[in-house]
Amino acid sequence: MNVTLQCNNLSGTIKAPPSKSYAHRYLIASMLAETPCTISNVNLSEDILATINALKELGSKVEIIDNKVIVSKILNFKNDNPIIDCNESGSTLRFIIPIALVLYNKIIIKGSSRLLERGINSYLDIFSNNNIDVINHNDFIEIKGKFTQKEYNISGSESSQYITGLLFALPLLPFDSVINIIPPITSKSYINITFDVLDKFHIQYEKKENSIFVKGNQKYVAYNSYIEGDYSNSAFLEAFNYLNNHIKVLNLKDDSVQGDKKYREYFKNLFVENCRIDLENNIDLGPILFVFASLFHGGTFINTKRLTIKESNRVIAMQNELAKLNICMEVNDNDVVIYSNIIKQPSEPLKTYNDHRIAMALSLFSSLFEIKLLNAECVKKSYPNYFKDLESVGAKIIYE
């Protein structure tokens, strides 16, 4: 699906989409609880559907009623080993693998070519130390074995998703464990979301400097949850307000532990000056902040390297597309500089690289002039109603 859009004089209210980060975690914790759990305000994006399908494949019962999901514990263990298709969801991939290995002796992991290319690097040393075999086939990964160690050393610099996966799985082991995180630790706020969910399901752990001690033989206590609004996706909506639009975003929790709520601070700073922003703990804000900086005074962004291993290489993707608008983006190994310039209407459509955050970030230029986005359906990965929500506040959009 391609879209041609113009977003001038937008005005109205939009309910923030539910947090994808919380939804993944509540779904998985609910699968491990002793009694059924109801999760309300669930956005059935492609990533969340991947996690729901993974739960079903592991033997859990999942019922979807409107925007509620009822999850029952794993009762139907399969005779064969599960084949889990993670589609394009990195969270599903890295959260589910350790849990599945606690439950089964062998698992098959499938997913898009880009997801499998991104891989599970931070788990490989842990698996080797536990004599867990990993066999990479052309279009799937076969993993066999069980966790036997009580101590797990893992890099904190690649992705917090690996740490979350271990935090969900280790309480199920018959012995106590410790996770030693090797600094630097990126995306700490996402680990805090995991802690928040574990607390609600009465899982015991202790944090001490860069180590997390986890008690074994624990049971997840059922918790009925309501998914709070997502700050990551709300950033795209609120960015329009700096271009003479008036969108009020509802359902955002003021005291949320979501780290991406920092976008409000970043927008204010970028609006008045060329500033320096560290993306270490807010890497998913990269695309929208690049666009925002280009619209005003430019900006310098550090710790950008992890953007190259997302759904697309977001650094190169943004550099290519911003160039079509006469915007210069200097790319270095672990930093990016956006230079302010006279922005010109592109003479050709903008590519999205099958990346939801690239598509939504580039849509901000539609407040200046009409633009065309190719393959805009990729927003379904996290925010299926993005364009419909913009239409509800006055956007003019042509679908083809």
C-alpha positions in Angstrom: 0.0 0.0 0.0 1.3 3.4 -1.0 -0.1 6.6 0.6 -0.1 10.2 -0.5 -0.7 12.5 2.4 -0.9 16.1 3.5 -1.3 17.0 7.1 -2.1 20.7 7.4 -4.0 22.3 10.3 -4.7 19.1 12.1 -6.8 19.5 15.2 -8.4 17.1 17.6 -7.7 14.3 20.0 -6.1 10.9 19.4 -5.9 8.1 22.0 -2.3 6.9 22.2 -2.0 3.4 20.9 -1.3 0.8 23.7 2.3 0.2 24.6 3.8 -2.6 22.6 6.6 -3.0 25.1 4.2 -3.6 27.9 1.9 -5.8 25.8 4.7 -8.3 24.9 5.6 -8.6 28.6 2.1 -8.9 30.0 1.3 -11.6 27.4 4.3 -13.7 28.3 4.0 -13.3 32.0 0.3 -14.2 31.8 1.2 -17.4 29.9 3.3 -18.4 32.9 0.8 -17.5 35.6 -1.0 -20.2 37.5 -4.6 -19.0 36.6 -6.0 -17.2 33.6 -5.1 -13.5 33.1 -7.1 -10.8 31.2 -5.1 -8.1 29.4 -7.1 -5.1 28.4 -6.4 -2.4 25.8 -4.3 -4.6 23.5 -3.4 -3.3 20.0 -3.2 -6.3 17.7 -0.2 -5.1 15.7 1.8 -7.5 13.8 4.5 -7.7 16.5 1.9 -8.4 19.2 0.2 -11.1 17.0 3.6 -12.7 16.7 3.9 -13.0 20.5 0.3 -14.3 20.7 1.0 -17.0 18.1 4.1 -17.9 20.0 2.1 -18.4 23.2 -0.3 -20.7 21.3 2.5 -22.7 19.8 4.0 -23.2 23.3 0.6 -24.7 24.4 -1.1 -21.8 26.0 -4.8 -21.0 25.4 -5.4 -17.5 24.1 -8.8 -15.9 23.5 -9.2 -12.5 21.8 -12.4 -10.6 22.6 -12.4 -7.1 21.0 -9.3 -5.4 22.5 -9.0 -7.8 25.4 -6.8 -10.9 25.4 -7.4 -13.8 27.9 -4.3 -16.0 28.4 -4.3 -19.3 30.3 -1.2 -21.1 31.5 0.5 -23.8 29.4 -1.6 -26.9 29.8 -1.4 -28.4 26.4 2.3 -29.4 26.0 2.8 -30.7 22.5 4.3 -34.1 21.8 6.6 -32.6 19.2 8.8 -29.6 19.7 7.3 -26.2 19.0 7.9 -24.2 15.8 7.7 -20.5 16.7 7.3 -18.0 13.9 8.4 -14.6 15.2 7.6 -12.9 11.9 9.6 -9.6 12.2 9.4 -9.1 16.0 12.7 -8.9 17.7 11.0 -8.8 21.1 9.1 -12.0 20.4 12.3 -13.7 19.2 14.5 -12.8 22.2 11.9 -12.9 24.9 10.5 -16.3 24.0 13.6 -18.3 23.3 14.8 -18.8 27.0 11.3 -19.5 28.2 10.7 -22.1 25.4 14.0 -23.8 26.4 12.9 -24.1 30.0 9.7 -25.8 28.7 11.0 -27.9 25.8 14.1 -29.8 24.9 14.1 -28.5 21.3 12.6 -25.5 19.6 12.5 -24.2 16.0 12.6 -20.5 15.5 11.4 -19.0 12.3 11.0 -15.4 11.2 11.6 -12.9 8.3 15.0 -12.9 6.6 15.8 -9.5 8.2 14.9 -10.8 11.7 17.0 -13.9 11.4 19.8 -11.8 10.0 19.7 -9.6 13.1 20.2 -12.8 15.0 20.5 -13.8 18.7 24.2 -13.0 19.2 24.1 -12.3 22.9 22.6 -15.6 23.7 25.2 -17.7 21.8 27.9 -17.6 24.5 25.3 -18.5 27.2 24.0 -21.4 25.1 27.6 -22.6 24.5 28.3 -22.6 28.2 25.2 -24.6 28.9 25.8 -27.1 26.1 22.8 -25.8 24.3 23.2 -26.5 20.5 22.2 -23.8 18.0 22.0 -24.8 14.4 21.4 -22.1 11.8 19.5 -23.3 8.7 18.6 -21.1 5.7 15.2 -20.0 7.0 15.0 -21.2 10.6 17.1 -21.7 13.7 17.1 -25.0 15.6 18.0 -24.8 19.3 18.4 -27.9 21.6 19.3 -28.2 25.3 18.6 -27.0 28.8 19.9 -24.3 31.1 22.2 -25.9 33.7 24.3 -22.9 34.9 23.5 -20.7 37.8 25.4 -17.6 36.5 24.9 -15.8 33.2 27.2 -13.2 31.8 25.6 -11.0 29.1 26.6 -7.9 27.3 24.4 -4.9 28.1 25.4 -3.0 24.9 23.6 -4.9 22.2 19.9 -5.2 23.3 18.0 -5.2 26.6 15.7 -7.8 25.0 18.2 -10.6 25.9 18.2 -9.5 29.5 14.4 -9.5 29.6 14.2 -13.0 28.1 16.4 -14.3 30.9 14.5 -12.5 33.5 11.3 -14.2 32.4 12.8 -17.7 32.2 15.2 -17.9 35.2 12.5 -17.9 37.9 11.2 -21.1 36.4 14.5 -23.0 37.0 14.8 -25.3 40.0 17.8 -23.3 41.4 18.7 -19.6 42.0 20.5 -17.7 39.3 22.4 -14.5 38.7 22.6 -12.3 35.6 25.8 -10.3 35.3 25.4 -7.5 32.8 28.6 -6.3 31.2 28.6 -2.5 30.9 27.7 -0.3 29.1 24.0 -1.0 29.6 21.8 0.4 26.9 18.0 0.9 26.9 17.8 0.6 30.7 14.2 1.9 30.6 13.1 -1.2 28.8 14.6 -3.4 31.6 12.7 -1.2 34.0 9.4 -2.1 32.2 10.3 -5.7 32.6 10.9 -5.2 36.3 7.5 -3.4 36.6 5.8 -6.4 35.0 7.7 -9.0 37.1 6.7 -7.1 40.2 3.0 -7.2 39.3 3.3 -11.0 38.9 5.1 -11.4 42.3 8.4 -12.5 40.9 11.3 -12.1 43.3 14.7 -10.7 42.2 17.4 -8.4 43.6 19.3 -5.8 41.8 22.9 -5.0 42.9 25.1 -2.8 40.8 25.3 -4.6 37.4 24.0 -7.9 38.7 20.4 -9.3 39.1 19.8 -12.2 41.5 16.8 -14.3 40.6 15.2 -16.9 42.9 14.4 -20.3 41.4 11.2 -22.4 41.8 9.0 -19.4 41.5 5.4 -19.2 40.3 3.9 -16.3 38.4 0.8 -15.0 40.3 -2.0 -14.0 37.9 -2.5 -10.3 37.3 -5.2 -8.7 35.2 -3.6 -5.8 33.3 -4.5 -2.7 31.4 -2.0 -1.6 28.7 -1.0 2.0 29.2 -0.5 4.3 26.2 2.7 4.1 24.2 5.1 7.0 24.3 7.3 5.7 21.5 4.5 5.9 18.9 2.9 9.1 20.5 6.2 10.9 19.6 5.1 10.8 15.9 1.8 12.4 16.7 3.0 15.1 19.1 5.8 16.1 16.6 3.1 17.5 14.3 2.2 20.1 17.0 5.5 22.0 16.2 4.2 22.5 12.7 1.0 24.5 13.4 -1.1 21.4 14.2 -3.0 20.8 17.4 -3.2 17.2 18.3 -3.9 16.2 21.9 -2.7 12.7 22.7 -4.7 10.9 25.4 -4.0 7.8 27.5 -0.4 8.6 28.4 0.6 7.8 31.9 2.5 10.7 33.5 4.5 8.5 35.9 5.3 5.8 33.3 8.7 4.1 33.4 8.8 4.2 29.6 12.0 5.8 28.7 10.8 7.1 25.4 8.7 9.8 27.1 12.0 11.8 26.9 10.9 12.8 23.4 9.0 15.8 24.9 12.3 17.1 26.3 14.2 16.4 23.1 11.6 18.2 21.0 11.7 21.3 23.1 15.5 21.4 22.9 15.7 20.8 19.2 13.0 23.4 18.5 15.2 26.2 19.9 18.8 25.1 19.3 21.1 22.7 17.5 21.7 20.4 20.5 23.5 17.1 21.2 21.3 14.1 22.2 22.4 10.7 23.5 20.3 7.9 22.0 21.8 5.2 24.2 18.5 4.6 26.1 16.1 5.9 23.5 17.3 4.3 20.3 13.8 3.9 18.8 13.3 7.7 18.8 16.2 8.0 16.3 14.1 8.4 13.1 11.6 10.9 14.4 14.3 13.0 16.1 16.4 13.1 12.9 13.3 14.4 11.0 12.5 16.9 13.8 16.1 18.2 13.8 16.0 18.7 10.1 12.9 20.8 10.3 14.4 23.2 12.7 18.0 23.8 13.7 19.7 20.5 13.1 21.3 18.4 15.8 24.0 15.9 16.8 23.1 12.4 17.9 25.5 10.0 19.6 25.2 6.2 20.3 23.4 5.6 17.1 25.1 2.4 16.0 22.3 0.1 17.1 20.0 1.8 14.6 21.8 -0.2 11.9 20.5 -3.5 13.3 16.8 -2.6 13.5 14.0 -3.5 11.1 16.1 -1.7 8.6 19.5 0.0 8.7 17.7 3.1 10.0 20.8 5.3 9.7 21.3 4.7 6.0 17.6 4.6 5.3 17.1 8.1 6.9 20.2 9.4 5.1 18.9 8.3 1.8 15.4 9.7 2.2 16.4 13.0 3.8 18.7 13.6 0.9 15.6 13.7 -1.3 14.4 16.7 0.7 17.8 18.6 0.4 18.7 17.6 3.9 22.4 16.7 4.7 22.9 13.9 7.2 26.5 13.1 8.2 26.9 9.5 9.3 29.8 8.3 11.4 30.4 5.0 13.1 28.4 5.8 16.3 27.0 9.3 15.7 24.9 11.3 13.3 24.8 15.0 12.5 21.8 16.6 10.9 22.4 20.0 9.2 19.7 22.5 8.9 18.9 23.6 5.3 16.2 24.8 3.0 13.8 21.8 2.8 12.6 21.0 -0.7 9.6 18.9 -1.7 10.9 15.6 -3.0 10.5 14.9 -6.7 10.0 11.2 -6.1 8.2 9.1 -3.5 9.9 8.4 -0.2 10.8 4.8 0.6 9.9 3.2 4.0 12.3 0.2 3.9 9.5 -1.9 5.3 10.2 -0.1 8.6 7.3 1.3 10.6 9.4 4.0 12.4 10.8 5.2 9.1 7.3 5.5 7.6 5.9 7.4 10.5 8.9 9.7 10.9 8.9 10.7 7.2 5.1 11.4 7.4 6.0 14.5 9.4 7.1 16.3 6.2 3.5 16.1 5.0 2.8 19.2 7.1 5.1 21.2 4.7 3.8 19.8 1.4 2.2 16.7 -0.1 4.4 13.6 0.0 4.0 10.0 -1.1 5.2 7.1 1.0 5.8 3.7 -0.6 4.9 0.5 1.2 3.3 2.4 4.0 1.5 -0.7 5.3 4.6 -1.4 7.4 3.1 0.8 10.1 1.0 -2.4 11.0 4.0 -3.7 12.8 3.4 -1.4 15.7 0.6 1.1 15.0 -2.0 -0.3 12.5 -4.3 2.7 12.8 -1.7 5.4 12.3 -3.0 6.8 9.1 -6.6 6.4 10.2 -5.9 8.3 13.4 -4.3 11.2 11.3 -7.4 11.3 9.1 -9.6 11.6 12.2 -7.9 14.9 13.0 -8.0 16.3 9.4 -5.2 14.7 7.4 -5.9 14.2 3.7 -4.7 10.8 2.6 -5.0 8.9 -0.6 -4.5 5.1 -0.5 -3.4 3.1 -3.5 
